[in-house]
Amino acid sequence: MIKITRVVTTLTAVFALATVSVAQEHVKETDLGNGAEFKGKTTEMKDKAQVTYVLFFKAGKAFEATTDGTNNTDVHLFVYDATGKELGTDESPGPTCSVRVTPELDGKCRFLITNAGGDNSVTFKVNIDQ
């Protein structure tokens, strides 16, 4: 009886550990290169899906990142610098988001896009001030 209890306890602990590890995984990042050369990307997103894109930007050059979905789901856009500091966010209802940022240093920015409310085709664009 004690042996069975130990096996069950061990399996329960392993399962709990695996569940916590999966919950802490980050969304895989896709490096899209240089922000000044980026032409936009459309992604098919399932309900509750997330995508993360990375782009390089020059310091002091303002840009506006936008999303636009073909369906009326709730899309959110978060922008972070290379250290993980949040630079801007748009959590307004609907498929359209806009965040304006002026990077303080040359480096990569990370864009996290989330979708809720059903499947959607979301276009992500970045426009750099001239």
Summary of the structure (lengths in Angstrom):
residues: 130
radius of gyration: 19.4
end to end distance: 74.5
largest distance: 74.5
contacts: 364
relative contact order: 0.26
helix: 19%
strand: 48%
